[in-house]
Amino acid sequence: MTAFRFSLNDFTLSLLSVLFEGLPFLVFGTLISGVIDAFVPSGWFRRAMPRSRFLSVAISGLFGLIFPLCECGIVPVMRRLIRKGVPPACAVTYMLAAPIVNPITLLSTLAAFQGQGPWWMASMRLGLGYAVAVGVGLLVLRLRPEAFLRDAAADVPADDAAAEGDRPLASRLAQALRCSAADFLDVAAFLVMGAAIAGVFNTAVNREIIAPLASSTPLAVASLMVGAVVLSLCSTSDAFIAATLTQFPFSAKLAFLIFGPVFDLKLAFMYNAVFKTWFVALLALGSGAAIFWVCVNISLQPF
């Protein structure tokens, strides 16, 4: 059996499938980013957040229920929120939680796991995804923004409420479009690079070597977490792939559904547009270790 093979046609199909799946969400995310930049005063966010930093982070993890975005479009929105005065810890928490803690992901998970304990899988996914996002956000509270952000996005802008009220609607719409276009061009290149690497792995590795990985729980969990990174699926559709992996235990599929929206190949490149490399690496290793430990121990419980 050949472990590795490569087909240009298969690679092209895999690359385009990831791009066609991710680009609409990226466009949607950058449009929201432009609207935030042009229409929402900076001071509004600072006044709207609770005074308690812990409470602010905890609430930020639930914003996806109101403003649902998948991971393909969340990065430019998160960067714009920081530039509008949202504390970086809150913006990072929203970025990590929104692809999982949102009604679209809930419904897709319930639909995909019909007959396989859909409510249990959906509730565990949303609950653990929220816990991971809030945990990362609380750790980010201890960091200075300039230590992990690539640019001056952490600088708190002046309150521009008065200026926004004086500008005509046409001017603000033009600004929103300019901002959206700039954010799209900034992030789209990283999406393409991540999709290309995912395409190589998806088409070069023989699927027959994957089956033995389900033989032990720790190996199954680790292998599906690696698979989530490589496949770079969207959080709104990854449950339909996970549900087909019937040879793998529940805990491994849960790890797949939580780690993928937090970190995958396309996100690795997109994160690097905003965060410094050491922070991206620490985010991947820290969240991955936590998800692995929780999911392996869940499998040991007598459910």
Helices and strands as residue ranges (DSSP letters): H 8-39, H 42-48, H 53-60, G 63-65, H 71-83, H 88-97, H 103-112, H 118-140, H 145-148, G 152-154, H 161-166, H 169-204, G 207-209, G 211-215, H 217-231, H 238-242, H 250-262, H 265-272, H 277-299
